[in-house]
Amino acid sequence: MLGMIGLIGGLALLIYLTMRGMNLLIAAPLTALCVAILNGLPIFPQLAAEGAENFLTNYMSGFTSFIASWWLMFMTGAIFGKVMEDSGAADSVSKWIVSKIGMKRAALAVVIACAVLTYGGVSLFVVAFSVYPMALSLFKQANLPRRFIPATLAFGSTTFTMTSAGSPEIQNWIPIEFLGTSPLAGWEVSIFVAVFMMIFGYWWLKKMINKAISKGEHFVERATDPSAEARKDLPDPLLSMIPLLVVLLISFFFHDSLGTSALIIALTGGILATYIINRKYFRNIGEAFSEGAMGAVIAIANTAAVVGFGGVVKATPAFESAVGVMTDIPGSPLIGGALAVAIIAGLTGSSSGGQAIALPLLAPHYLDLGVNAEALHRTVAISSGSLDSLPQGGYVVTTIRSIAGETHKDAYPAFGAMTVVVPLLGSVVAVILFSFGLGL
């Protein structure tokens, strides 16, 4: 009982401290320590039996493994975003988009850019880094409140594309190993759910933005923005789109052979393409590289801090008990599977983590009961992208704080609506449609 209190209390405390603006490098290990103590985990490896779980080892293993796996992608993604910004390519593309679809659809342009890159296989973190400069320029030109930029980036990346049939994102591929399905599993229902999330989510996002505007909110420039004055010497917008296409195409063609490592090549190609095409428009390319690298350090450290918290959580007896309860939820197996994956994703702050922990237990049990594997695949994939976006999630903190420079207080209400509520509703729609036999 005490361990469960520690588990839930530690998560609640981390969410509270995150919303209050505490540095995650302090809040995450502090709350993880509380979880460990209340669950009886030794603090140091010297106090534990050989090979036994302990706070320090589990926290630092989660922290360092994330950095080891993602550092080069974070760095190249951040630098790509900065060179697009410094060369004026981001401004050029954004102005061209505004001229074609209208100022009132600036948010839609950001959503579409994120969706294309995500469905093309570019990592969610990298999409946020890459599209943010264009989003900032679009919101500035349309005079939209900048606190909605993180929600707009996340909506285009983590909802109707990340977990849809055919998506190359890992959230759509993990179930294949355990269910023997394909990336196109449940595609009929997936299309319907994706369209629902896209239409409903964009309607809700626009409603929130318009409500803020009606209250007098508008775009407020900052000293840290790329430039206070409008640039006149902008490169050709169509040529400036080539680096984005380079990233998309390289990641697509090399995804199967190199996996996520293809992103390193793709983003490096994007950086080189930006330099070759727009080299005469750069203001200070050296500074762009430096700022991108430093931004990547802050972003990956914040994310790794939360991953470390998840590493401690997964080692506790209370977490094992919680997983057991979640995987034995009565009723429809699709409902049980969706809830189990969503809740575990929330506890670990990771959609892929929620799947990787729950599916080895869920899959054999539900398949033995005769549950349709494709329906289970699509349902758990969609639900995994919901509670993973609670305030303390690594992607959430990176996008809101490190990339956009916003506070949780200002940005998270809209962010949570787009990335938690919309996918949860999508999961409900999927369960209902599968229950009526659609796509089976």
Contacts in CASP RR format, 6 or more apart in sequence:
PFRMAT RR
TARGET T0000
AUTHOR 0000-0000-0000
METHOD contacts of the structure
MODEL  1
MLGMIGLIGGLALLIYLTMRGMNLLIAAPLTALCVAILNGLPIFPQLAAE
GAENFLTNYMSGFTSFIASWWLMFMTGAIFGKVMEDSGAADSVSKWIVSK
IGMKRAALAVVIACAVLTYGGVSLFVVAFSVYPMALSLFKQANLPRRFIP
ATLAFGSTTFTMTSAGSPEIQNWIPIEFLGTSPLAGWEVSIFVAVFMMIF
GYWWLKKMINKAISKGEHFVERATDPSAEARKDLPDPLLSMIPLLVVLLI
SFFFHDSLGTSALIIALTGGILATYIINRKYFRNIGEAFSEGAMGAVIAI
ANTAAVVGFGGVVKATPAFESAVGVMTDIPGSPLIGGALAVAIIAGLTGS
SSGGQAIALPLLAPHYLDLGVNAEALHRTVAISSGSLDSLPQGGYVVTTI
RSIAGETHKDAYPAFGAMTVVVPLLGSVVAVILFSFGLGL
2 38 0 8 1.000
2 39 0 8 1.000
3 38 0 8 1.000
3 39 0 8 1.000
3 40 0 8 1.000
3 316 0 8 1.000
3 317 0 8 1.000
3 318 0 8 1.000
4 318 0 8 1.000
4 321 0 8 1.000
4 322 0 8 1.000
5 38 0 8 1.000
6 34 0 8 1.000
6 35 0 8 1.000
6 38 0 8 1.000
6 39 0 8 1.000
6 318 0 8 1.000
7 35 0 8 1.000
7 38 0 8 1.000
7 39 0 8 1.000
7 313 0 8 1.000
7 316 0 8 1.000
7 318 0 8 1.000
7 319 0 8 1.000
7 322 0 8 1.000
7 347 0 8 1.000
9 34 0 8 1.000
9 35 0 8 1.000
10 31 0 8 1.000
10 34 0 8 1.000
10 35 0 8 1.000
11 31 0 8 1.000
11 35 0 8 1.000
11 313 0 8 1.000
11 346 0 8 1.000
11 347 0 8 1.000
11 392 0 8 1.000
13 31 0 8 1.000
13 34 0 8 1.000
14 27 0 8 1.000
14 28 0 8 1.000
14 31 0 8 1.000
14 306 0 8 1.000
14 309 0 8 1.000
14 392 0 8 1.000
15 390 0 8 1.000
15 391 0 8 1.000
15 392 0 8 1.000
17 27 0 8 1.000
17 30 0 8 1.000
17 31 0 8 1.000
18 24 0 8 1.000
18 27 0 8 1.000
18 391 0 8 1.000
18 392 0 8 1.000
18 397 0 8 1.000
18 408 0 8 1.000
19 391 0 8 1.000
19 408 0 8 1.000
19 409 0 8 1.000
19 412 0 8 1.000
21 407 0 8 1.000
21 408 0 8 1.000
21 409 0 8 1.000
24 302 0 8 1.000
24 305 0 8 1.000
24 306 0 8 1.000
24 392 0 8 1.000
24 397 0 8 1.000
25 301 0 8 1.000
25 302 0 8 1.000
25 305 0 8 1.000
27 305 0 8 1.000
28 305 0 8 1.000
28 306 0 8 1.000
28 308 0 8 1.000
28 309 0 8 1.000
28 392 0 8 1.000
29 59 0 8 1.000
29 305 0 8 1.000
29 308 0 8 1.000
29 309 0 8 1.000
31 309 0 8 1.000
32 55 0 8 1.000
32 59 0 8 1.000
32 308 0 8 1.000
32 309 0 8 1.000
32 310 0 8 1.000
32 311 0 8 1.000
32 312 0 8 1.000
32 313 0 8 1.000
33 43 0 8 1.000
33 55 0 8 1.000
35 309 0 8 1.000
35 312 0 8 1.000
35 313 0 8 1.000
35 316 0 8 1.000
36 43 0 8 1.000
36 54 0 8 1.000
36 55 0 8 1.000
36 58 0 8 1.000
36 312 0 8 1.000
36 315 0 8 1.000
36 316 0 8 1.000
37 43 0 8 1.000
37 55 0 8 1.000
39 316 0 8 1.000
39 317 0 8 1.000
39 318 0 8 1.000
41 48 0 8 1.000
41 53 0 8 1.000
41 54 0 8 1.000
41 55 0 8 1.000
41 58 0 8 1.000
41 312 0 8 1.000
41 315 0 8 1.000
41 316 0 8 1.000
42 48 0 8 1.000
42 52 0 8 1.000
42 53 0 8 1.000
42 54 0 8 1.000
42 55 0 8 1.000
43 54 0 8 1.000
43 55 0 8 1.000
43 56 0 8 1.000
44 54 0 8 1.000
44 55 0 8 1.000
44 56 0 8 1.000
45 51 0 8 1.000
45 54 0 8 1.000
45 56 0 8 1.000
45 57 0 8 1.000
47 54 0 8 1.000
48 54 0 8 1.000
53 315 0 8 1.000
55 312 0 8 1.000
58 308 0 8 1.000
58 311 0 8 1.000
58 312 0 8 1.000
58 314 0 8 1.000
58 315 0 8 1.000
59 308 0 8 1.000
59 309 0 8 1.000
59 311 0 8 1.000
59 312 0 8 1.000
60 308 0 8 1.000
61 308 0 8 1.000
61 311 0 8 1.000
62 304 0 8 1.000
62 307 0 8 1.000
62 308 0 8 1.000
62 310 0 8 1.000
62 311 0 8 1.000
63 304 0 8 1.000
63 305 0 8 1.000
63 307 0 8 1.000
63 308 0 8 1.000
64 304 0 8 1.000
65 307 0 8 1.000
66 300 0 8 1.000
66 303 0 8 1.000
66 304 0 8 1.000
66 307 0 8 1.000
66 308 0 8 1.000
67 300 0 8 1.000
67 301 0 8 1.000
67 304 0 8 1.000
69 260 0 8 1.000
70 123 0 8 1.000
70 125 0 8 1.000
70 300 0 8 1.000
70 303 0 8 1.000
71 296 0 8 1.000
71 300 0 8 1.000
72 264 0 8 1.000
73 123 0 8 1.000
73 125 0 8 1.000
73 126 0 8 1.000
73 260 0 8 1.000
73 263 0 8 1.000
73 264 0 8 1.000
73 267 0 8 1.000
74 125 0 8 1.000
74 126 0 8 1.000
74 129 0 8 1.000
74 296 0 8 1.000
74 299 0 8 1.000
74 300 0 8 1.000
75 292 0 8 1.000
75 293 0 8 1.000
75 296 0 8 1.000
76 126 0 8 1.000
76 263 0 8 1.000
76 264 0 8 1.000
76 267 0 8 1.000
76 268 0 8 1.000
76 271 0 8 1.000
77 125 0 8 1.000
77 126 0 8 1.000
77 129 0 8 1.000
77 130 0 8 1.000
77 267 0 8 1.000
77 296 0 8 1.000
78 129 0 8 1.000
78 292 0 8 1.000
78 293 0 8 1.000
78 295 0 8 1.000
78 296 0 8 1.000
78 299 0 8 1.000
79 267 0 8 1.000
79 271 0 8 1.000
79 288 0 8 1.000
79 289 0 8 1.000
79 292 0 8 1.000
79 293 0 8 1.000
79 296 0 8 1.000
80 126 0 8 1.000
80 129 0 8 1.000
80 130 0 8 1.000
80 243 0 8 1.000
80 247 0 8 1.000
80 267 0 8 1.000
80 270 0 8 1.000
80 271 0 8 1.000
80 274 0 8 1.000
81 90 0 8 1.000
81 129 0 8 1.000
81 130 0 8 1.000
81 132 0 8 1.000
81 133 0 8 1.000
81 292 0 8 1.000
82 133 0 8 1.000
82 288 0 8 1.000
82 289 0 8 1.000
82 291 0 8 1.000
82 292 0 8 1.000
83 89 0 8 1.000
83 271 0 8 1.000
83 274 0 8 1.000
83 275 0 8 1.000
83 282 0 8 1.000
83 285 0 8 1.000
83 288 0 8 1.000
83 289 0 8 1.000
84 90 0 8 1.000
84 130 0 8 1.000
84 133 0 8 1.000
84 134 0 8 1.000
84 240 0 8 1.000
84 243 0 8 1.000
84 274 0 8 1.000
85 91 0 8 1.000
85 133 0 8 1.000
85 226 0 8 1.000
85 288 0 8 1.000
86 226 0 8 1.000
86 282 0 8 1.000
86 283 0 8 1.000
86 284 0 8 1.000
86 285 0 8 1.000
86 287 0 8 1.000
86 288 0 8 1.000
87 235 0 8 1.000
87 240 0 8 1.000
87 274 0 8 1.000
87 275 0 8 1.000
87 278 0 8 1.000
87 279 0 8 1.000
87 281 0 8 1.000
87 282 0 8 1.000
87 285 0 8 1.000
88 231 0 8 1.000
88 234 0 8 1.000
88 235 0 8 1.000
88 240 0 8 1.000
88 278 0 8 1.000
88 281 0 8 1.000
89 235 0 8 1.000
89 240 0 8 1.000
89 243 0 8 1.000
89 274 0 8 1.000
89 277 0 8 1.000
89 278 0 8 1.000
89 281 0 8 1.000
90 133 0 8 1.000
90 134 0 8 1.000
90 136 0 8 1.000
90 137 0 8 1.000
90 240 0 8 1.000
91 137 0 8 1.000
91 231 0 8 1.000
91 234 0 8 1.000
92 234 0 8 1.000
92 235 0 8 1.000
92 236 0 8 1.000
92 237 0 8 1.000
92 240 0 8 1.000
93 134 0 8 1.000
93 237 0 8 1.000
93 240 0 8 1.000
93 241 0 8 1.000
93 244 0 8 1.000
94 106 0 8 1.000
94 109 0 8 1.000
94 134 0 8 1.000
94 135 0 8 1.000
94 137 0 8 1.000
94 138 0 8 1.000
94 141 0 8 1.000
95 137 0 8 1.000
95 141 0 8 1.000
95 234 0 8 1.000
95 237 0 8 1.000
96 237 0 8 1.000
96 238 0 8 1.000
97 106 0 8 1.000
97 109 0 8 1.000
97 138 0 8 1.000
98 106 0 8 1.000
98 109 0 8 1.000
98 138 0 8 1.000
98 141 0 8 1.000
98 142 0 8 1.000
101 108 0 8 1.000
101 109 0 8 1.000
103 141 0 8 1.000
103 142 0 8 1.000
104 142 0 8 1.000
106 138 0 8 1.000
106 139 0 8 1.000
106 141 0 8 1.000
106 142 0 8 1.000
106 144 0 8 1.000
107 138 0 8 1.000
107 139 0 8 1.000
107 142 0 8 1.000
107 144 0 8 1.000
107 148 0 8 1.000
107 152 0 8 1.000
107 202 0 8 1.000
107 205 0 8 1.000
107 206 0 8 1.000
107 209 0 8 1.000
108 202 0 8 1.000
109 134 0 8 1.000
109 138 0 8 1.000
110 131 0 8 1.000
110 134 0 8 1.000
110 135 0 8 1.000
110 138 0 8 1.000
110 139 0 8 1.000
110 149 0 8 1.000
110 152 0 8 1.000
110 153 0 8 1.000
110 156 0 8 1.000
111 152 0 8 1.000
111 155 0 8 1.000
111 156 0 8 1.000
111 202 0 8 1.000
111 205 0 8 1.000
112 156 0 8 1.000
113 131 0 8 1.000
113 134 0 8 1.000
113 135 0 8 1.000
113 244 0 8 1.000
114 127 0 8 1.000
114 128 0 8 1.000
114 131 0 8 1.000
114 152 0 8 1.000
114 153 0 8 1.000
114 155 0 8 1.000
114 156 0 8 1.000
114 157 0 8 1.000
114 161 0 8 1.000
115 156 0 8 1.000
115 157 0 8 1.000
115 160 0 8 1.000
115 161 0 8 1.000
116 248 0 8 1.000
117 126 0 8 1.000
117 127 0 8 1.000
117 130 0 8 1.000
117 131 0 8 1.000
117 157 0 8 1.000
117 244 0 8 1.000
117 247 0 8 1.000
117 248 0 8 1.000
118 124 0 8 1.000
118 127 0 8 1.000
118 156 0 8 1.000
118 157 0 8 1.000
118 158 0 8 1.000
118 161 0 8 1.000
118 162 0 8 1.000
118 167 0 8 1.000
118 169 0 8 1.000
119 161 0 8 1.000
119 164 0 8 1.000
119 167 0 8 1.000
119 168 0 8 1.000
120 168 0 8 1.000
120 248 0 8 1.000
120 251 0 8 1.000
120 252 0 8 1.000
121 167 0 8 1.000
121 168 0 8 1.000
121 169 0 8 1.000
121 248 0 8 1.000
121 251 0 8 1.000
121 252 0 8 1.000
121 255 0 8 1.000
121 263 0 8 1.000
122 130 0 8 1.000
122 247 0 8 1.000
122 248 0 8 1.000
122 251 0 8 1.000
122 263 0 8 1.000
122 266 0 8 1.000
123 260 0 8 1.000
123 263 0 8 1.000
124 157 0 8 1.000
124 158 0 8 1.000
124 162 0 8 1.000
124 169 0 8 1.000
124 395 0 8 1.000
125 299 0 8 1.000
125 303 0 8 1.000
125 395 0 8 1.000
125 398 0 8 1.000
126 263 0 8 1.000
126 267 0 8 1.000
127 153 0 8 1.000
127 157 0 8 1.000
128 153 0 8 1.000
128 154 0 8 1.000
128 157 0 8 1.000
128 395 0 8 1.000
128 398 0 8 1.000
128 399 0 8 1.000
128 403 0 8 1.000
129 296 0 8 1.000
129 299 0 8 1.000
129 403 0 8 1.000
130 244 0 8 1.000
130 247 0 8 1.000
130 267 0 8 1.000
131 153 0 8 1.000
132 149 0 8 1.000
132 153 0 8 1.000
132 403 0 8 1.000
132 404 0 8 1.000
133 226 0 8 1.000
135 149 0 8 1.000
135 152 0 8 1.000
135 153 0 8 1.000
136 146 0 8 1.000
136 149 0 8 1.000
136 225 0 8 1.000
136 226 0 8 1.000
139 145 0 8 1.000
139 146 0 8 1.000
139 148 0 8 1.000
139 149 0 8 1.000
139 219 0 8 1.000
140 146 0 8 1.000
140 219 0 8 1.000
140 221 0 8 1.000
140 225 0 8 1.000
142 219 0 8 1.000
143 218 0 8 1.000
143 219 0 8 1.000
144 209 0 8 1.000
144 213 0 8 1.000
144 218 0 8 1.000
144 219 0 8 1.000
145 209 0 8 1.000
145 212 0 8 1.000
145 213 0 8 1.000
145 217 0 8 1.000
145 218 0 8 1.000
145 219 0 8 1.000
146 219 0 8 1.000
146 220 0 8 1.000
146 404 0 8 1.000
146 406 0 8 1.000
147 212 0 8 1.000
147 406 0 8 1.000
147 410 0 8 1.000
147 411 0 8 1.000
147 414 0 8 1.000
148 205 0 8 1.000
148 208 0 8 1.000
148 209 0 8 1.000
148 212 0 8 1.000
148 411 0 8 1.000
148 414 0 8 1.000
149 404 0 8 1.000
149 406 0 8 1.000
149 411 0 8 1.000
150 399 0 8 1.000
150 400 0 8 1.000
150 403 0 8 1.000
150 404 0 8 1.000
150 406 0 8 1.000
150 411 0 8 1.000
150 414 0 8 1.000
150 415 0 8 1.000
151 205 0 8 1.000
151 208 0 8 1.000
151 411 0 8 1.000
151 414 0 8 1.000
151 415 0 8 1.000
151 416 0 8 1.000
151 417 0 8 1.000
151 418 0 8 1.000
151 419 0 8 1.000
152 205 0 8 1.000
152 418 0 8 1.000
153 399 0 8 1.000
153 403 0 8 1.000
153 404 0 8 1.000
154 389 0 8 1.000
154 395 0 8 1.000
154 396 0 8 1.000
154 399 0 8 1.000
154 415 0 8 1.000
154 418 0 8 1.000
154 419 0 8 1.000
155 201 0 8 1.000
155 202 0 8 1.000
155 205 0 8 1.000
155 418 0 8 1.000
155 419 0 8 1.000
155 422 0 8 1.000
158 385 0 8 1.000
158 389 0 8 1.000
158 395 0 8 1.000
158 419 0 8 1.000
158 423 0 8 1.000
159 197 0 8 1.000
159 198 0 8 1.000
159 201 0 8 1.000
159 385 0 8 1.000
159 418 0 8 1.000
159 419 0 8 1.000
159 422 0 8 1.000
159 423 0 8 1.000
160 193 0 8 1.000
160 194 0 8 1.000
160 195 0 8 1.000
160 197 0 8 1.000
160 198 0 8 1.000
161 167 0 8 1.000
161 169 0 8 1.000
161 194 0 8 1.000
162 169 0 8 1.000
162 171 0 8 1.000
162 172 0 8 1.000
162 351 0 8 1.000
162 385 0 8 1.000
163 169 0 8 1.000
163 171 0 8 1.000
163 172 0 8 1.000
163 351 0 8 1.000
163 381 0 8 1.000
163 382 0 8 1.000
163 384 0 8 1.000
163 385 0 8 1.000
163 423 0 8 1.000
164 172 0 8 1.000
164 190 0 8 1.000
164 191 0 8 1.000
164 193 0 8 1.000
164 194 0 8 1.000
165 172 0 8 1.000
165 183 0 8 1.000
165 184 0 8 1.000
165 185 0 8 1.000
165 186 0 8 1.000
165 187 0 8 1.000
165 190 0 8 1.000
165 191 0 8 1.000
165 378 0 8 1.000
166 172 0 8 1.000
166 183 0 8 1.000
166 184 0 8 1.000
166 187 0 8 1.000
167 183 0 8 1.000
168 183 0 8 1.000
168 252 0 8 1.000
168 255 0 8 1.000
170 260 0 8 1.000
170 352 0 8 1.000
171 351 0 8 1.000
171 352 0 8 1.000
171 355 0 8 1.000
171 381 0 8 1.000
171 384 0 8 1.000
171 385 0 8 1.000
172 183 0 8 1.000
172 381 0 8 1.000
173 183 0 8 1.000
174 352 0 8 1.000
174 355 0 8 1.000
174 356 0 8 1.000
174 359 0 8 1.000
175 181 0 8 1.000
175 185 0 8 1.000
175 355 0 8 1.000
175 359 0 8 1.000
175 363 0 8 1.000
175 376 0 8 1.000
175 377 0 8 1.000
175 380 0 8 1.000
175 381 0 8 1.000
176 182 0 8 1.000
176 183 0 8 1.000
176 185 0 8 1.000
176 377 0 8 1.000
177 359 0 8 1.000
178 359 0 8 1.000
178 360 0 8 1.000
178 362 0 8 1.000
178 363 0 8 1.000
179 185 0 8 1.000
179 359 0 8 1.000
179 363 0 8 1.000
179 367 0 8 1.000
179 373 0 8 1.000
179 374 0 8 1.000
179 376 0 8 1.000
179 377 0 8 1.000
180 373 0 8 1.000
181 373 0 8 1.000
181 374 0 8 1.000
181 377 0 8 1.000
185 373 0 8 1.000
185 374 0 8 1.000
185 377 0 8 1.000
185 378 0 8 1.000
186 374 0 8 1.000
186 375 0 8 1.000
186 377 0 8 1.000
186 378 0 8 1.000
186 439 0 8 1.000
188 438 0 8 1.000
188 439 0 8 1.000
189 375 0 8 1.000
189 378 0 8 1.000
189 430 0 8 1.000
189 433 0 8 1.000
189 434 0 8 1.000
189 438 0 8 1.000
189 439 0 8 1.000
190 378 0 8 1.000
190 430 0 8 1.000
192 429 0 8 1.000
192 433 0 8 1.000
192 438 0 8 1.000
193 378 0 8 1.000
193 382 0 8 1.000
193 426 0 8 1.000
193 429 0 8 1.000
193 430 0 8 1.000
193 433 0 8 1.000
196 425 0 8 1.000
196 426 0 8 1.000
196 429 0 8 1.000
197 422 0 8 1.000
197 423 0 8 1.000
197 425 0 8 1.000
197 426 0 8 1.000
200 422 0 8 1.000
200 425 0 8 1.000
201 418 0 8 1.000
201 422 0 8 1.000
204 417 0 8 1.000
204 418 0 8 1.000
204 422 0 8 1.000
205 414 0 8 1.000
205 417 0 8 1.000
205 418 0 8 1.000
208 414 0 8 1.000
208 417 0 8 1.000
221 228 0 8 1.000
233 281 0 8 1.000
234 281 0 8 1.000
235 277 0 8 1.000
235 278 0 8 1.000
235 281 0 8 1.000
239 277 0 8 1.000
239 278 0 8 1.000
240 274 0 8 1.000
240 277 0 8 1.000
240 278 0 8 1.000
242 273 0 8 1.000
242 277 0 8 1.000
243 269 0 8 1.000
243 270 0 8 1.000
243 271 0 8 1.000
243 273 0 8 1.000
243 274 0 8 1.000
243 277 0 8 1.000
244 270 0 8 1.000
246 266 0 8 1.000
246 269 0 8 1.000
246 270 0 8 1.000
246 273 0 8 1.000
247 266 0 8 1.000
247 267 0 8 1.000
247 269 0 8 1.000
247 270 0 8 1.000
248 266 0 8 1.000
249 266 0 8 1.000
250 262 0 8 1.000
250 265 0 8 1.000
250 266 0 8 1.000
250 269 0 8 1.000
251 262 0 8 1.000
251 263 0 8 1.000
251 266 0 8 1.000
253 262 0 8 1.000
254 262 0 8 1.000
254 265 0 8 1.000
254 266 0 8 1.000
255 262 0 8 1.000
258 265 0 8 1.000
275 282 0 8 1.000
275 285 0 8 1.000
282 288 0 8 1.000
295 402 0 8 1.000
298 402 0 8 1.000
299 398 0 8 1.000
299 402 0 8 1.000
299 403 0 8 1.000
300 398 0 8 1.000
302 394 0 8 1.000
302 397 0 8 1.000
302 398 0 8 1.000
302 401 0 8 1.000
302 402 0 8 1.000
303 394 0 8 1.000
303 395 0 8 1.000
303 397 0 8 1.000
303 398 0 8 1.000
306 349 0 8 1.000
306 392 0 8 1.000
306 393 0 8 1.000
306 394 0 8 1.000
306 397 0 8 1.000
307 350 0 8 1.000
307 394 0 8 1.000
309 392 0 8 1.000
310 347 0 8 1.000
310 348 0 8 1.000
310 349 0 8 1.000
310 350 0 8 1.000
311 348 0 8 1.000
313 319 0 8 1.000
313 347 0 8 1.000
313 348 0 8 1.000
314 348 0 8 1.000
314 357 0 8 1.000
319 347 0 8 1.000
322 343 0 8 1.000
322 344 0 8 1.000
322 347 0 8 1.000
323 340 0 8 1.000
323 344 0 8 1.000
323 357 0 8 1.000
323 358 0 8 1.000
323 361 0 8 1.000
324 361 0 8 1.000
326 336 0 8 1.000
326 339 0 8 1.000
326 340 0 8 1.000
326 343 0 8 1.000
326 344 0 8 1.000
326 358 0 8 1.000
327 336 0 8 1.000
327 337 0 8 1.000
327 340 0 8 1.000
327 358 0 8 1.000
327 361 0 8 1.000
327 362 0 8 1.000
327 365 0 8 1.000
329 335 0 8 1.000
329 336 0 8 1.000
329 337 0 8 1.000
329 339 0 8 1.000
329 340 0 8 1.000
332 431 0 8 1.000
332 435 0 8 1.000
333 366 0 8 1.000
333 369 0 8 1.000
333 371 0 8 1.000
333 376 0 8 1.000
334 371 0 8 1.000
334 375 0 8 1.000
334 376 0 8 1.000
334 379 0 8 1.000
334 430 0 8 1.000
334 431 0 8 1.000
334 434 0 8 1.000
334 435 0 8 1.000
335 431 0 8 1.000
337 358 0 8 1.000
337 362 0 8 1.000
337 366 0 8 1.000
337 376 0 8 1.000
337 379 0 8 1.000
337 380 0 8 1.000
337 383 0 8 1.000
338 379 0 8 1.000
338 380 0 8 1.000
338 382 0 8 1.000
338 383 0 8 1.000
338 427 0 8 1.000
338 430 0 8 1.000
338 431 0 8 1.000
339 383 0 8 1.000
340 358 0 8 1.000
340 362 0 8 1.000
341 354 0 8 1.000
341 355 0 8 1.000
341 358 0 8 1.000
341 359 0 8 1.000
341 362 0 8 1.000
341 380 0 8 1.000
341 383 0 8 1.000
341 384 0 8 1.000
342 383 0 8 1.000
342 384 0 8 1.000
342 385 0 8 1.000
342 386 0 8 1.000
342 387 0 8 1.000
342 388 0 8 1.000
342 424 0 8 1.000
342 427 0 8 1.000
343 387 0 8 1.000
344 353 0 8 1.000
344 354 0 8 1.000
344 357 0 8 1.000
344 358 0 8 1.000
345 351 0 8 1.000
345 353 0 8 1.000
345 354 0 8 1.000
345 355 0 8 1.000
345 383 0 8 1.000
345 384 0 8 1.000
345 385 0 8 1.000
345 386 0 8 1.000
345 387 0 8 1.000
345 388 0 8 1.000
346 354 0 8 1.000
346 387 0 8 1.000
346 388 0 8 1.000
346 390 0 8 1.000
348 354 0 8 1.000
348 357 0 8 1.000
348 388 0 8 1.000
349 388 0 8 1.000
349 390 0 8 1.000
349 392 0 8 1.000
349 393 0 8 1.000
349 394 0 8 1.000
350 388 0 8 1.000
350 393 0 8 1.000
351 384 0 8 1.000
351 385 0 8 1.000
351 388 0 8 1.000
352 384 0 8 1.000
353 384 0 8 1.000
354 384 0 8 1.000
354 388 0 8 1.000
355 380 0 8 1.000
355 381 0 8 1.000
355 384 0 8 1.000
358 380 0 8 1.000
359 380 0 8 1.000
362 376 0 8 1.000
362 380 0 8 1.000
363 376 0 8 1.000
366 376 0 8 1.000
367 373 0 8 1.000
367 376 0 8 1.000
372 434 0 8 1.000
372 440 0 8 1.000
374 439 0 8 1.000
374 440 0 8 1.000
375 434 0 8 1.000
375 439 0 8 1.000
375 440 0 8 1.000
378 430 0 8 1.000
378 434 0 8 1.000
379 427 0 8 1.000
379 430 0 8 1.000
379 431 0 8 1.000
379 434 0 8 1.000
382 423 0 8 1.000
382 426 0 8 1.000
382 427 0 8 1.000
382 430 0 8 1.000
383 423 0 8 1.000
383 424 0 8 1.000
383 427 0 8 1.000
385 419 0 8 1.000
385 423 0 8 1.000
386 419 0 8 1.000
386 420 0 8 1.000
386 423 0 8 1.000
386 424 0 8 1.000
386 427 0 8 1.000
387 420 0 8 1.000
387 424 0 8 1.000
388 395 0 8 1.000
389 395 0 8 1.000
389 396 0 8 1.000
389 415 0 8 1.000
389 416 0 8 1.000
389 419 0 8 1.000
389 420 0 8 1.000
389 423 0 8 1.000
390 396 0 8 1.000
390 420 0 8 1.000
391 397 0 8 1.000
391 408 0 8 1.000
391 412 0 8 1.000
396 412 0 8 1.000
396 415 0 8 1.000
396 419 0 8 1.000
399 415 0 8 1.000
400 406 0 8 1.000
400 407 0 8 1.000
400 408 0 8 1.000
400 411 0 8 1.000
400 412 0 8 1.000
400 415 0 8 1.000
401 407 0 8 1.000
401 408 0 8 1.000
404 411 0 8 1.000
433 439 0 8 1.000
434 440 0 8 1.000
END
